[in-house]
Amino acid sequence: MSMKRFCIAAAMLLLCGITGVQAQVMKAADLEKYAKERYGEKWPSSMASWGMRMTTGDESI
C-alpha cells in the first residue's frame, strides 16, 4: 500500500470517528433539553434515579 493511500485511509477513519463523537454529543444535548423541560431544575436527580433503576433491573418505571 502506498503512503498516499495510507494517509487517505487514516484521514477517513479520523473523520468518521470525529463525526460519531459529535453525533453523540448532540444527542446528549437534546436529551438534557428534554429532561429540563420534563423534570425542571431537579432533572439531574431524576435522571440519576432513573439510571439506577435501569441498571438494577427494576421495571417499575
Secondary structure as UniProt FT lines:
FT   HELIX           3..39
FT   HELIX           40..42
FT   HELIX           43..56
//
